[in-house]
Amino acid sequence: MRMLSRRMMLAGPALAGFSRKAVAQYRQTGTEMDIVLLSADSQAAAVQVVNDVVARITAPDVRLRAEAGPGILDSASRLANQQAVVTAMLPSVSLAYMMQSGLPEHVVYANCSIGRMGVSELHVLASRRVSDLRDLAGQKVAVGPKGSSTQAIAAVWLERVSLRVEPLYLELEQALTAVLRGQILAMMLLAPKPARLFLDVNLSDNVHFLPIGVPSGRPIGVFPTQILPSDYPLLSGGEAGGGRLVATLGVPLVLACYNWLPATPMFMGLARLSDLLIQRGSGLRGFDMATDVPGWYRFPPVTAWLARGGTVLDAALAQRQPPLSAAEKERLFQQFLDWRRHH
């Protein structure tokens, strides 16, 4: 035992660094280190976001791929997959939506956040005949395709403000056409501003954005923000220096994961993914690992990294239990010697 301890001391910091690399390599040699990024839904914009993230942070030592999620509940359910490291880019309101959909609280809050990947705003475009939200009570309102991020925030927000409408699950272009033709009074869209869908809409179309606020009660993962005249100058009159601010909801986009135990390979894979984001994600619009997301807990190694620095993988390794046995230390030392001979 003394000889083994002396060997470990002689290896010093190099062995410590190698041990981290060895664990990472071990976790990357089987199907358990496949890393999947799911979109919240199958809408083109959501799919493009995950494709952009994968293109930005991909590395030769991981199998990282983007997949289109059919809907928020489906994407969230895949986070507990034990065959791959699965994450999903979900709107922050997803936790409240899952609770509203009947999932048990302990299942909902088994999910946590690696980081904020952007912010979207809730747009409520309505006919000029509608001067107040209450005018929509009992009316047909397009709330986005079923399972989409727009439908999730619409369902939660409408429930919280006790506004009962007749929801229509239209594709976004269909919904806009229906509003412009006067077939329905309003539509909702969750998208980063300025949303391309509304850029060609102007004052002569006799529509406007309705102001909305954060509902009271238990937080739903949103914060108050505004749509500016400069965001949609044709619609607001902003091109002539006029227009008005419209109160609305800001909805962060979360890179969500299951809160695995430290002893699992998925835990280590999520730590590796977190480091890739830190190293390569600075060019992603709205990406921020340090900003809190309302209502979400952080993935524990990210919390440790924010407090102490280093890497998220280092933080994850420090949380793994139990410590190595004597036989495991001897095997690791021999692996280190082999590695040093070839480097």
Buried (B, 14 or more C-beta within 10 A) or exposed (E): EEEEEEBBEEBEEEBEEBBBBBBBBBBBEEEBBBBBBBBBBBBEBBBEBBBBBBEBBBBEEBBBBBBBBBBBBBBBBBBBEEEBBBBBBBBBBBBBBBBBBEBEEEEBBBBBBBBBBBBBBBBBBBBEEBEEBEBBEEBBBBBBBEBBBBBBBBBBBBBBBEBEBEBBBBEBEBBBBBBBEEEBBBBBBBBBBBBEBBEEBBBEBEBBBBBBEBBEEEBBBBBEBBBBBEBBBBBBBBBEEEBBEBBBBBBBBBBBBBBBEBEBBBBBBBBBBBBBBBEBBEEBEBBBBEEEBBBBBBBBBBBBBEEEEEBBBBBBBEBBEEEEEEEEBBEBBEBBEEBEEEE
